[in-house]
Amino acid sequence: MSGPARAPQRGPTRIFGVLGGIASGKSVVARRLAGPSGVVIDADAEARAVLASAELRPELVQAFGPAVLGPDGRPDRTALAARVFGDERARARLEALTHPRIRARMSAALEEALARGVPRVVLDVPLLVENAAQHGLLARCHELWFVDASSESREARAQATRGWKAGEVERRERAQRPLDEKRMLADVVLPNTGTLAELEAAVDRVLAERASR
């Protein structure tokens, strides 16, 4: 598949999009790419902020019932995930409630970073490709980096760090664009086959190589 045209860089800020499967190491790469003077726009963090907002709770209860709230009255992400994944209508309803708010927060964060003239903005957005038409962020990227990790390592990492059950990664990724297609869009493919320190070193190496061109 052919990739999107890269946005021309105007001004001091270079925008990177990080692609890859669930639990592939995208967040590690994003933080390293941004460095101490850059900005990471983390879609998962923005989603957590949206879900924690008081204004959304009545809409969630109306759509999915009180069982999606935890004992503290706040949305329970695990209960929500169990409710919507595998149910296309329920997932679409949740996305209709949350995605516009998440997109607004990400767009505001990007504009604020551009206004400050930070050297790098890194988009750690799992659905960067899938929802490109809605959020418009993919078209603003100057570079796309793909973190390439095996399905076995990603499954093990998700179980160890997120407490997910076996098969949960594969189940969630069925609703996403195939990884082979995302890999083909990338300007840089970073194999993640070792430690996190090795992955960070690989990011540094690629940045140094590209800076010397």
Backbone hydrogen bonds in HBPLUS format (Angstrom, degrees):
<---DONOR---> <-ACCEPTOR-->    atom                        ^
c    i                          cat <-CA-CA->   ^        H-A-AA   ^      H-
h    n   atom  resd res      DA  || num        DHA   H-A  angle D-A-AA Bond
n    s   type  num  typ     dist DA aas  dist angle  dist       angle   num
A0007-ALA N   A0141-CYS O   3.32 MM 134  5.97 158.7  2.37 148.3 146.1     1
A0014-ARG N   A0119-PRO O   2.91 MM 105  6.15 163.9  1.93 138.2 140.8     2
A0121-VAL N   A0014-ARG O   2.93 MM 107  6.28 157.1  1.99 152.8 156.1     3
A0142-HIS N   A0015-ILE O   2.79 MM 127  5.33 161.1  1.82 141.6 147.9     4
A0143-GLU N   A0015-ILE O   3.28 MM 128  6.71 147.7  2.39 153.8 158.7     5
A0016-PHE N   A0121-VAL O   2.81 MM 105  6.19 164.2  1.83 163.0 168.6     6
A0123-LEU N   A0016-PHE O   2.73 MM 107  6.06 167.6  1.75 159.0 162.5     7
A0017-GLY N   A0143-GLU O   2.88 MM 126  6.31 153.1  1.95 151.6 160.7     8
A0145-TRP N   A0017-GLY O   2.84 MM 128  6.22 163.0  1.87 166.2 172.1     9
A0018-VAL N   A0123-LEU O   3.15 MM 105  6.17 169.3  2.16 159.5 156.2    10
A0019-LEU N   A0145-TRP O   2.66 MM 126  5.94 169.9  1.67 162.8 166.1    11
A0147-VAL N   A0019-LEU O   2.88 MM 128  6.25 160.4  1.92 146.0 148.0    12
A0029-VAL N   A0025-GLY O   3.13 MM   4  6.41 164.3  2.15 155.1 159.1    13
A0030-ALA N   A0026-LYS O   2.80 MM   4  6.02 158.4  1.85 151.3 158.2    14
A0031-ARG N   A0027-SER O   3.00 MM   4  6.15 165.5  2.02 147.9 150.6    15
A0032-ARG N   A0028-VAL O   3.08 MM   4  6.26 160.0  2.12 147.1 152.9    16
A0033-LEU N   A0029-VAL O   2.80 MM   4  5.93 161.0  1.84 154.4 160.0    17
A0034-ALA N   A0030-ALA O   2.99 MM   4  6.15 161.5  2.03 149.9 154.6    18
A0035-GLY N   A0031-ARG O   3.08 MM   4  6.24 157.1  2.13 144.3 150.1    19
A0038-GLY N   A0035-GLY O   3.44 MM   3  5.46 160.7  2.48 102.9 108.3    20
A0039-VAL N   A0120-ARG O   2.96 MM  81  6.41 153.4  2.03 149.8 158.1    21
A0122-VAL N   A0039-VAL O   2.82 MM  83  6.24 162.2  1.85 161.4 167.3    22
A0041-ILE N   A0122-VAL O   2.85 MM  81  6.14 167.0  1.86 161.6 165.2    23
A0124-ASP N   A0041-ILE O   2.92 MM  83  5.88 156.0  1.98 144.7 152.4    24
A0046-GLU N   A0042-ASP O   3.00 MM   4  6.34 156.7  2.06 151.8 159.0    25
A0043-ALA N   A0124-ASP O   3.00 MM  81  6.20 165.9  2.02 144.8 149.2    26
A0047-ALA N   A0043-ALA O   2.79 MM   4  6.01 149.7  1.88 146.0 155.0    27
A0048-ARG N   A0044-ASP O   2.93 MM   4  6.21 152.1  2.01 144.8 151.9    28
A0049-ALA N   A0045-ALA O   3.04 MM   4  6.31 153.7  2.11 143.3 150.3    29
A0050-VAL N   A0046-GLU O   2.95 MM   4  6.22 153.7  2.02 146.6 153.6    30
A0051-LEU N   A0047-ALA O   2.89 MM   4  6.12 165.3  1.91 152.1 155.9    31
A0052-ALA N   A0048-ARG O   2.94 MM   4  6.08 142.1  2.09 141.4 151.6    32
A0053-SER N   A0050-VAL O   3.09 MM   3  5.26 151.5  2.17 103.4 112.3    33
A0056-LEU N   A0053-SER O   3.27 MM   3  5.85 150.7  2.36 111.8 118.7    34
A0059-GLU N   A0056-LEU O   3.05 MM   3  5.42 119.5  2.43 108.4 123.3    35
A0060-LEU N   A0056-LEU O   3.02 MM   4  6.29 153.2  2.09 156.3 164.9    36
A0061-VAL N   A0057-ARG O   2.99 MM   4  6.22 165.6  2.01 161.0 164.0    37
A0062-GLN N   A0058-PRO O   2.98 MM   4  6.10 156.4  2.03 142.6 149.4    38
A0063-ALA N   A0059-GLU O   3.00 MM   4  6.12 148.4  2.10 140.0 148.3    39
A0064-PHE N   A0060-LEU O   2.79 MM   4  5.85 163.2  1.81 156.6 160.9    40
A0065-GLY N   A0061-VAL O   2.76 MM   4  4.41 143.3  1.89 122.6 128.9    41
A0068-VAL N   A0065-GLY O   3.42 MM   3  6.43 176.7  2.42 125.5 126.3    42
A0069-LEU N   A0066-PRO O   3.07 MM   3  5.65 165.7  2.09 120.4 123.1    43
A0076-ASP N   A0068-VAL O   2.74 MM   8  5.56 174.3  1.74 154.1 153.9    44
A0070-GLY N   A0074-ARG O   2.70 MM   4  5.53 169.8  1.71 166.3 164.6    45
A0073-GLY N   A0070-GLY O   2.93 MM   3  5.31 162.8  1.96 117.9 121.6    46
A0080-LEU N   A0076-ASP O   2.91 MM   4  6.17 158.7  1.96 156.5 163.3    47
A0081-ALA N   A0077-ARG O   2.88 MM   4  6.03 161.4  1.92 146.9 152.0    48
A0082-ALA N   A0078-THR O   2.99 MM   4  6.20 162.4  2.02 149.2 153.7    49
A0083-ARG N   A0079-ALA O   3.00 MM   4  6.14 140.8  2.16 137.9 148.7    50
A0083-ARG N   A0080-LEU O   3.06 MM   3  4.99 120.8  2.43  91.8 107.4    51
A0084-VAL N   A0080-LEU O   3.00 MM   4  6.25 149.9  2.09 154.1 160.8    52
A0085-PHE N   A0081-ALA O   3.01 MM   4  5.75 166.9  2.03 151.3 155.5    53
A0087-ASP N   A0084-VAL O   3.00 MM   3  5.26 159.9  2.04 129.1 131.5    54
A0091-ARG N   A0087-ASP O   2.87 MM   4  6.08 163.4  1.90 161.4 166.9    55
A0092-ALA N   A0088-GLU O   2.91 MM   4  6.03 160.2  1.95 146.4 151.9    56
A0093-ARG N   A0089-ARG O   3.00 MM   4  6.20 148.5  2.10 141.0 149.6    57
A0094-LEU N   A0090-ALA O   2.97 MM   4  6.27 160.3  2.01 151.5 155.9    58
A0095-GLU N   A0091-ARG O   2.91 MM   4  6.14 163.5  1.94 152.8 157.6    59
A0096-ALA N   A0092-ALA O   2.94 MM   4  6.09 148.5  2.04 140.9 149.3    60
A0097-LEU N   A0093-ARG O   3.18 MM   4  6.47 140.6  2.34 140.7 150.4    61
A0097-LEU N   A0094-LEU O   3.10 MM   3  5.19 127.1  2.39  96.6 110.2    62
A0098-THR N   A0094-LEU O   2.94 MM   4  6.18 156.1  2.00 153.5 160.4    63
A0099-HIS N   A0095-GLU O   2.79 MM   4  5.13 149.5  1.88 133.1 143.6    64
A0101-ARG N   A0098-THR O   3.07 MM   3  5.46 118.5  2.47 109.0 123.6    65
A0102-ILE N   A0098-THR O   2.93 MM   4  6.17 158.8  1.97 157.1 164.1    66
A0103-ARG N   A0099-HIS O   2.79 MM   4  5.91 169.8  1.80 160.8 163.1    67
A0104-ALA N   A0100-PRO O   3.05 MM   4  6.17 154.5  2.12 139.4 146.2    68
A0105-ARG N   A0101-ARG O   3.09 MM   4  6.35 155.6  2.15 145.3 151.2    69
A0106-MET N   A0102-ILE O   2.94 MM   4  6.22 162.7  1.97 156.3 160.9    70
A0107-SER N   A0103-ARG O   2.88 MM   4  6.02 165.5  1.90 153.4 157.6    71
A0108-ALA N   A0104-ALA O   3.01 MM   4  6.12 157.0  2.07 142.8 149.2    72
A0109-ALA N   A0105-ARG O   2.98 MM   4  6.19 154.4  2.05 145.1 152.1    73
A0110-LEU N   A0106-MET O   2.92 MM   4  6.17 155.7  1.97 150.7 157.2    74
A0111-GLU N   A0107-SER O   2.96 MM   4  6.19 166.7  1.98 152.0 155.3    75
A0112-GLU N   A0108-ALA O   2.96 MM   4  6.11 153.3  2.04 144.1 151.7    76
A0113-ALA N   A0109-ALA O   3.00 MM   4  6.20 154.5  2.07 144.1 150.6    77
A0114-LEU N   A0110-LEU O   2.91 MM   4  6.17 160.7  1.95 154.5 159.9    78
A0115-ALA N   A0111-GLU O   2.93 MM   4  6.07 154.4  1.99 143.6 150.7    79
A0116-ARG N   A0112-GLU O   3.11 MM   4  6.36 141.1  2.27 138.4 148.2    80
A0117-GLY N   A0113-ALA O   3.04 MM   4  6.27 121.5  2.40 135.7 151.2    81
A0118-VAL N   A0113-ALA O   3.41 MM   5  5.99 167.5  2.43 154.2 155.7    82
A0117-GLY N   A0114-LEU O   3.04 MM   3  4.96 139.0  2.21  94.7 107.0    83
A0128-LEU N   A0125-VAL O   2.98 MM   3  5.13 140.0  2.14 130.7 124.7    84
A0131-ASN N   A0127-LEU O   2.98 MM   4  5.69 167.7  2.00 144.5 147.8    85
A0132-ALA N   A0129-VAL O   3.28 MM   3  5.16 162.1  2.31 112.4 110.5    86
A0134-GLN N   A0131-ASN O   3.00 MM   3  5.36 131.9  2.24 106.5 119.6    87
A0135-HIS N   A0131-ASN O   3.07 MM   4  6.35 169.1  2.08 171.3 172.3    88
A0136-GLY N   A0132-ALA O   2.90 MM   4  5.21 146.6  2.01 134.6 143.7    89
A0140-ARG N   A0137-LEU O   2.98 MM   3  5.22 148.1  2.09 105.8 115.9    90
A0141-CYS N   A0138-LEU O   3.16 MM   3  5.50 165.5  2.18 111.9 116.4    91
A0187-ASP N   A0144-LEU O   2.80 MM  43  5.35 152.9  1.87 139.2 147.2    92
A0188-VAL N   A0144-LEU O   3.20 MM  44  6.58 151.8  2.28 153.7 158.2    93
A0146-PHE N   A0188-VAL O   2.78 MM  42  6.17 163.0  1.81 159.5 164.8    94
A0190-LEU N   A0146-PHE O   2.75 MM  44  6.04 170.5  1.76 170.8 174.1    95
A0148-ASP N   A0190-LEU O   2.80 MM  42  5.76 165.2  1.82 142.0 147.2    96
A0192-ASN N   A0148-ASP O   2.78 MM  44  5.66 166.7  1.80 148.0 144.6    97
A0154-ARG N   A0150-SER O   3.04 MM   4  6.25 157.9  2.09 150.0 156.6    98
A0155-GLU N   A0151-SER O   2.90 MM   4  5.98 155.7  1.96 143.5 150.2    99
A0156-ALA N   A0152-GLU O   3.02 MM   4  6.22 163.1  2.05 147.6 152.0   100
A0157-ARG N   A0153-SER O   2.93 MM   4  6.05 155.1  1.99 142.5 149.7   101
A0158-ALA N   A0154-ARG O   2.91 MM   4  6.06 158.3  1.95 148.0 153.5   102
A0159-GLN N   A0155-GLU O   3.07 MM   4  6.30 153.7  2.14 146.4 153.3   103
A0160-ALA N   A0156-ALA O   2.97 MM   4  6.15 154.8  2.04 145.3 152.5   104
A0161-THR N   A0157-ARG O   2.83 MM   4  5.87 165.0  1.85 154.8 158.3   105
A0162-ARG N   A0158-ALA O   2.93 MM   4  5.15 144.3  2.06 125.5 135.4   106
A0164-TRP N   A0158-ALA O   3.39 MM   6  5.87 171.8  2.40 127.3 125.0   107
A0163-GLY N   A0159-GLN O   3.26 MM   4  4.66 132.2  2.50 106.8 114.2   108
A0168-GLU N   A0165-LYS O   3.13 MM   3  5.70 159.8  2.17 138.8 139.0   109
A0171-ARG N   A0167-GLY O   3.04 MM   4  6.19 156.0  2.09 146.2 153.4   110
A0172-ARG N   A0168-GLU O   2.99 MM   4  6.19 162.2  2.02 152.0 155.4   111
A0173-GLU N   A0169-VAL O   2.98 MM   4  6.15 157.1  2.03 152.6 159.6   112
A0175-ALA N   A0172-ARG O   3.22 MM   3  5.95 157.9  2.27 116.3 121.3   113
A0176-GLN N   A0173-GLU O   3.02 MM   3  5.04 164.0  2.05 107.6 111.5   114
A0181-GLU N   A0178-PRO O   3.10 MM   3  5.51 128.3  2.38 106.0 118.1   115
A0182-LYS N   A0178-PRO O   3.30 MM   4  6.74 154.5  2.37 146.6 153.7   116
A0183-ARG N   A0179-LEU O   2.85 MM   4  6.09 159.1  1.89 155.5 161.3   117
A0184-MET N   A0180-ASP O   3.15 MM   4  6.35 148.7  2.26 139.6 146.9   118
A0185-LEU N   A0182-LYS O   3.04 MM   3  5.21 139.5  2.21 101.0 112.7   119
A0186-ALA N   A0183-ARG O   3.16 MM   3  5.40 150.3  2.26 105.4 113.9   120
A0199-LEU N   A0195-THR O   3.04 MM   4  6.38 148.2  2.14 143.1 152.1   121
A0200-GLU N   A0196-LEU O   2.89 MM   4  6.19 159.2  1.94 151.3 156.3   122
A0201-ALA N   A0197-ALA O   2.94 MM   4  6.15 152.7  2.02 142.4 150.3   123
A0202-ALA N   A0198-GLU O   2.96 MM   4  6.18 144.6  2.09 139.6 148.8   124
A0203-VAL N   A0199-LEU O   3.09 MM   4  6.46 150.2  2.18 146.6 153.9   125
A0204-ASP N   A0200-GLU O   3.05 MM   4  6.40 163.0  2.08 150.8 154.6   126
A0205-ARG N   A0201-ALA O   2.91 MM   4  6.11 153.9  1.97 145.4 152.9   127
A0206-VAL N   A0202-ALA O   3.02 MM   4  6.24 162.8  2.05 150.3 153.6   128
A0207-LEU N   A0203-VAL O   2.97 MM   4  6.19 166.7  1.99 156.0 160.0   129
A0208-ALA N   A0204-ASP O   2.95 MM   4  6.13 157.7  2.00 147.5 153.5   130
A0209-GLU N   A0205-ARG O   2.94 MM   4  6.18 157.4  1.99 148.0 154.4   131
A0210-ARG N   A0206-VAL O   2.90 MM   4  6.11 162.2  1.93 154.8 159.1   132
A0211-ALA N   A0207-LEU O   2.92 MM   4  6.04 146.5  2.03 143.6 153.0   133
A0212-SER N   A0208-ALA O   3.14 MM   4  6.28 135.5  2.35 140.0 150.1   134
A0213-ARG N   A0210-ARG O   3.42 MM   3  5.48 161.2  2.46 100.2 105.6   135
